Amino acid sequence: MPAANQPDSVSSPLTGLIEKAMAEAGGWLPFDRFMALALYAPGLGYYANSGPKFGLLPASGSDFVTAPEMSPLFGRALAVQVRQGLQASGTDTVFEFGAGSGALAEQLLDALALAGRPATQYRIVELSAELRARQQLRLARFGDRVQWLDVLPERIEGVVVGNEVLDAMPVQLLHFDGEQWFERGVGRDDGAWVWRDLPTDLRPPLDAPFVPGTVTEIHAQARAWTSTLAQRLLRGVAILIDYGFPEAEYYLPQRHGGTLMCHRAHQADTDPLTDVGLKDITAHVDFTGIALAAQGEACDVIGYTSQARFLVNCGIVEMMQAASLPEQVMAQRLITEHEMGELFKVIAFSRACDIDPVGFSAGDRTHRL
């Protein structure tokens, strides 16, 4: 396997932590474990360190932009579906997972207040102490209506929101040589981190005509997280937004290189073994797996569609007409097919809640999952 660059640009503590874990594992770390440390090692991983993450331009020191930073109309439109979910479930609490800069929370709370729900409670589950501090500063004006939780609540009654949460969950990498499958992990060779493959019984969820040399991902952690969320959702609606595909599109032979991607300074690359801790590592979401995980816990999958269709159904076009020209330009990127409109999808599931969700009123693709 080709060697990666020397990890000399990585902070010594994170490098040491990963190498210690690798040594304890016999010199080989499965990629999902490597990815978890690179992103979430306390105080050291990408999402746990003090580096800026979210912003419109590289000049801000940021690495990528998410929809709430791109346009406040994202949160205002999403609030239409959130409000309907609160009304249908008879609840008054929004739970957000991985709240990033706090922009989406701010947009939702402001929009819900304007829509006659100023007493809505907001709970943020945030594992990063650094991001939590930024969120607390941004959301201070809402007082004790906003609270932070360290773990997934045992009981959830309300509306759950997760924007770009699933794509940052560690994935397992599989490699097919034309005859057998291997699990891809990370080892060391002459002081460099390198790819190493071990034979495995793991398989992609779809029996597709994979070509020799295929590298792809499987999403055990995202499915497990969704299962736990669905178990604990006693009453309400969960809305998850991310980039990805249904299973039949995810595992197409043409996608033989997989979807793993890194982001730094608004540039993308495919090498997660360099600049570890200094850049984001993501993979597209297998939405079929997410739907099956929710259904496996007796939740109802109530919608799946593109971000563009969801936001249009929630009234973003009318909101744009009342916005300034610069605001319209930025909001257009949320729904344009070649930007975020088609690549990003929205999936929702519910329990004990009679709802005909407005966000999926036209263009629902649940039948394609």
N, C-alpha and C positions, 0 to 999 in steps of 0.2 A: 504494500500500500504506500502511496506517496506520503512523505513526511510533511507535517505542518511546520509553520515557522516557529522559531524558538519563542517561548512565552515571556520574553524579557520586557514586553510592554505592559504586562499584567502586574498589579500590585503584589508584592511578595507575600503578604498574608494569604490572599486568595489562592495564589499559586501553591503555597505550602499546604493549605487546607485540602485542595484537590489532590495533590500528590500524596498526602497522608491517607486520604480515603482510597486512592488507587492502590497504595501499598497494602493497606489492610484488606483489600479485596483480591489480593494476589497478583497485582500488576495490571488489572484490566477492569475498567469501569464501564458498565452499560451506559449508552448515551443518555438515557433519561436521568440517570444519577448525575452524570457530568453536567447536563443542562440545568438540573435543579440547583446544584452548587453554584454554577456560573451566574444564575439569575437571582437566587434567593438566599445564599449563605448570609446569615445575619451580619449586617454592617459592611459586608464585602461584595456580595453579589450585585449584579447590575441594578435590580430593583430595590436593593437595600442600601446602596451607597448614596453619596450626596450629589452625584452628577445630575445635571438637568436631563430630563427625558422628553418632555412634551413641548412643542412649539411650532410656529408656522415656518420659521426660517433657520438655517444653520447658524446665522449670526447670533441667535439667542443662546447658542450652546446646546440646543436640543438635538435629538436624534430622529424624531419622527413626529407627525401630527396625527391626532385622532379627530374624529368628527366633531366633538364638542369644542375643541380648540379652533376648528376650521370655521364654524358658524354657530351662533347661539340659536339659530332656527332648528338645529338638530334637537336640542333639548326641548324646545317649545313644541315641536311636532310630536316627539316621543311622549311628552306630558299628556297629550290627548288620549293615547292608549293607556298610560298609567292611570289617569283619572277614571277612565271607564273601568279598569280593573279594580280600583279601590271601591267604586260604587257597586259593581257587580258582586264583589266579595263581602261588602259591608265592613271593610277594614279601613284603617287610617295610617298605615305605616308603609314606607318604602324602604326596601333593603337594597343597597348597592354593593356589589363585590368588585374590589379593585378600582377604587374611585379616581385613580390617577391624580391629576392636578386639582380635582374638585370642581372642574368646570361644569360637568354634567349635573352634579348635585345642585349647584347654584342655579343652573337653568331650570331644572325640574321644580325646585322649591319656589322660584319666582313665578313660573308659569302656573303652578298649582294654586298659588295664592291669588293670582289674577283671575283664576277660574273658580274662585269661591271656596278653596280648600286651604286656608292659611294656617290651619292647625295640624296639617299633615306632619307626622313624625318621620324622621329620616335616620336610618341606621346604616353605617358604613363598616363593612368588614375589610380591614386593611392590614396586611401582614408587614408592610414596610413602615418602620418608624419614621424614616425620612419623609416618605410621601404623606403619612398621617400628619406630620407637623405642618406641611404645606397646606393640606386640606383644612386643618384647624384654623390656620390664619385666614384663609380665603372665606371660610364659612362662619366666621365668628359672629357676624351680624344676625345669624339665625338663632343664637343662644342655645339653650338646652334642647331645642327641637332636633338638633343633630347630635348624635352620639356615636362613638366608635366602639367596635367589638373586635376582640382578638381572634375569635373563632366563629365558625358557622353556628348560628343559634340552634338549639335542640328543637324548638318549635317556631315555625314561621307562619304568620298570618298577615297577609298583605301582598304587595306587589314587589317582586324581585327584578332588579335590573342588573345586567352585566354587559358592558360594552368593551370589546376586545379583552376579554378575560380568558376565554378558552384557548386562544392561539398561543398564549404564553405558558400553557401547562406543559410540563416535560413530556416528550414523546420517545417511544422506542423506535430505533432505526433497524430496518431489515434490508438485507442485500440478497439478491437472487442471481446465481451464477449460470443459470440455464438448466441446472440439474437439482440444486438444493438451495434451501434458505439458510442464511446466517444472520445472527444478531450483530449489529455493528456497535462497537464500543471504542473506548479510547485507551491507549497504552503509551509507553515511553520508549523512545529509541534514540540513543546518542544525545540525550538531553532535550529532545523535541517530543511534543505530543503528536501521536500518529493514530490513524484509524487501524483498528484490528477487528477482524470478524471471527465469530465462533459459531459452530453449527447450532441450530436451534429448532425447537418444535413450534415456535411462534409462526403465525401466518397472517397475512392480510385477511380481513373479514370477507373479502370477495374472491372467488375463484376465477380470476381474470387471466387472459393470455399474456402473462408477464414475459417481457423479452429479457434475454441474458444481459446482465449488468444493471438491472433495475435496482434502484434504491428508493425505498418508500418508508412511510411512517405508520405506526399504529398508536392508538390514543387511549391506552388503558386508564391513565390518570384523569383525563377529561371525562370519560364515561363514568368512572368511579365517583368523581365530584358531582356529576349530574345526578347520579343515583342517590347520593346522600342528600343533595338539595331536594330532590323529588320526595324522598322519604319524609323529610322534615317540613315540607310545604303542606300544612294541614288545611289551609284555606287560602286561596288566592291565585295569582298568576305570576309566572316567571317569564321574562323577556330577555333573550340572549342575542347579541348582535356581534357578528364577527365575519371575517373573510373565510371562505371555504366552499365546499361542494357537497352534494349528496354522494353516497358511496359509489354509485355507478359512474360518476364523473371523476371522483377522486382517484380511482384506481384504473383509469384508462391506460392502455399500453403506451400511448403517446406521452404520458406523464411519468416517464421511466426514471427521471432524476429526482422525483419527490418534490416536496414543497418547502423544505427547510430553508430559512432565510434569516440573515442578520441585518441589523439596521444601525448605522452610526452616522451622525452629521447629515441626515437625510440622504444617505447613500446606502444602497443595498449590496450585500455580498453573500456568498454561499459557504463561507469558511468559519464555522463556529469555534475552531481551535485556535484562532488568533484573536488578540485583543480581548481576552476573556475577562468579563466583568466590566468592560468598557463599552459594550454594545449589546443591543437586544438580540435575542434568539427566538424565532417563532416558527410555527408550522400552521398551514391551513387546517381548518376544522372539517372533520367528517361528520356532517350534520345527520346522516342516517344513524350513526352511532349514538349521537346525543338524543335523537328521538326515541330510539329503542331503549336507552337507559331510563328515560322518563316514563315511557310506557311500562317498563319492567317494574316500576314502583306504583303502578295503577294510576298514573296521572294521564290526563287527556292532552294530546298534542293538538293545539287549537289553531295553529297556523305556521306556515313557513313560506317566505317569499324573499324577493330581493330587497335591499335597503331602499332603492329608488321607489319601488311600488309601495312599500310600507309607509315611507314618509309622504308620498303623494296621497295615499289613502287617509293619512292623518292631517292633511291640510297644508302641507308645506308650500304648495304653489300659491295659495291665497296669502300665506304669510309673506312670501317673497314679493308679491305685488305691492305690499304695504311697506317694504323695506327700501333702504337707499340702494343706489346702483352698486356701490362696492359690496354691500351686504348680499345683494342678489348674485353677484359674480361668485362670491365664496360659497353661498348656499347651493349654487348650481353644481358645484363639484361633488356635493353629497348625492346627487341623483343622476348625474351624467354617466352613461354606460361605461365609457372608457376611463372614468375616474373611480369613484367609490360605489356608484349606483348599482352595478351588476355584480361585482366581485364580492361585496359585502351582502350577507344574508341576515334575516331575522327569523328566529324560531321562538315559539311561545308554547308553554304548557300550563295546565291549571289543575286544581283540585277543589271540589266542593264549591264550584263557582259557575253559575249559569251565565255565559257570556258569548256574544257573537262579536268577536273582536274587530273593531273598525280598521285596524291596521292591515287586516288580511281580507277586507271586504271585496277586493278585486285583485286578481293575479295570484291567488293562493296556489302554492306548489307542493302542498303536503303530499299529494299523490306521487310525487317524484322522489320522495325520500326512500 
